[in-house]
Amino acid sequence: MMDLSIHANKVPVAELARRIERFICAMDAEYEHWELCVITGAKSLYYLAGTVSDGVLLIWRDGNTELWARRGYDRAVLESELPDIRLMRSFRDIAAEIRVLPDTLYLDTAHATMEWYAMLHKYLPFKNVLPVDGVMMKTRSIKSEYELERLRLAGATIGRLFRDEFPSLIRDGISEAELGAGLYFLFMKNGHHGIVPFSMRNVNEVVGHIAFGSSSLFPSAFNGASGTPGLCAAVPSMGSRYRLLDAGDLIYIDVVFGVEGYNVDKTIVFSYKLPQPDHVTDAHTHCLELERLASRMLLPGAKPSEIYDEVIGSLRPEYSNCFMGAPGRAVPFIGHSVGMYVDEMPAIAKGFDDPLQPGMTIAIEPKIGIAGVGMVGSENTYLVTDEGGVSLTGTAADIIVIG
């Protein structure tokens, strides 16, 4: 029989209580008259309850918190330190416990489908619905020491694996997909939690982008600097089975490593057997300069929009059409918050004017797409501190000749 104590690393009850308190304070600041939040998204459930179940978390303004679990109730009891976990067969059970239903439901709407909401509304007929997704993102953006322990471990591990073990995966004629599979296996052996979670809709990444040469410039619906042909049109993820490694190719690796729900993002670029031409290394070196510039500005009180403007103002003119994407297909940011999702807020982009705070973790990723060659640049995940950004994933590295 399976040992049901397998998940020994429960989120401590004091940690959950602090998170719920911070969320309630953030709700008070955003919505003056709120009474009840219903949380259904998996990441938010884990953040506030320490478990993921088919159910909902009810958070009342007075601090009362109830986790209602349908499928997965027994698991929730094993995993969560919340004191109030209840079994529900349907939303009728929740309705029977609520004496006075508030007019307005505050809901993480990005994770509630219309079908799901129709089932909820059948028994809990709220008159209005308002979103709490932005409040939740702000709450999660500042990491506790408990969370930073996991992020530091993830960062140290991915740095070590690229330095010590990744080179052994490289060989003549390997495909992007096979290299991605080898990297995924290596990650899993070393504590990776196995998925790459994005908040953006319809994004399913296996480990990240693994691309040889100009494959990294392939058109993409993914909101990032690089692209990939992917495994097929139905699964535009990881890399192609048909693009094989050859001498002189760039090897572009943009991947995520996660530990117990917390993710770091890193990009590193290699060159197979031969050094790259000067114009390629020059572009890459410029990206490293921009990363260092941005990382020094990751200070409490700094505005992400001003960091973005400073980096764009320092960009050399010859790269203006290919910075942060293939020529003509740039994305309008140079970094993003990282945590339970890879793409959290704030972004280092125009329009993000709320000051940074200590404990935020930000991936800085200046990249340049060179037509016919591929993507160069770097990405590391940084912690915002009074001394500027402290990298969790290692240093910005030159193009490394490998093989």
Secondary structure by P-SEA (a helix, b strand, c coil): ccccccccccccaaaaaaaaaaaaaaaaaccccccbbbbccaaaaaacccccccbbbbbccccbbbbbbccaaaaaaacccccbbbbbccaaaaaaaccccccccccccccccaaaaaaaaccccccccccaaaaaaaaaccccaaaaaaaaaaaaaaaaaaaccccccccccccaaaaaaaaaaaaaacccccccccccccccccccbbbccccccccccccccbbbccccccccccccccccccccccccccccccccccbbbbbbbbbccccccaaaaaaaaaaaaaaaaaaaaccccccaaaaaaaaaaacccccccccccccccccccccccccccccccccccccccccccccbbbbbbbbbbbcccccccbbbbbbbccccbbbcccccccccccc
